[in-house]
Amino acid sequence: MQFKTGPGWKACYDEDTGRYFGEYGGIQSYHLYELTKELYDRLDEAMTEGEASTVMYEGRHLYMSVDDRCGPPYTIVFDDDYEKLCPWASVMKSGKVWPDELTDAAVELFESEKNNREQRRKKRERRRKSKE
């Protein structure tokens, strides 16, 4: 695995899978993304967390955890495989994990989560078929 790191962020290229990932944040909020090669290439180790997060935000959100004192802490798992995909990540967990139905609704509603729609729709269809 190849890594790029900066203050408050880390990115990884996994040669075995040919995939790119990035994480940023800490105690108040933590985010994990799947990146494209182009996004990964734009990351520079001199970037601040804010600059790197702007690049990562364009990727596919895998996981987020929020404990910002604006409400109860919560975690959203967009892709159940985040631990398998990113065993190197320093995943932060806080509060209760949103149920699949709420996560699916957020992905459909928020334009910022459009990169997860295909994956979440397939998962929702598998859940529906398993109930039949």
Secondary structure by P-SEA (a helix, b strand, c coil): ccccccccbbbbbcccccccccccccccbbbbbbbcaaaaaaccccccaaaaaaaacccccccccccccccccccccccccccccccccccccccccccaaaaaaaaacccccccaaaaaaaaaaaaaaaac
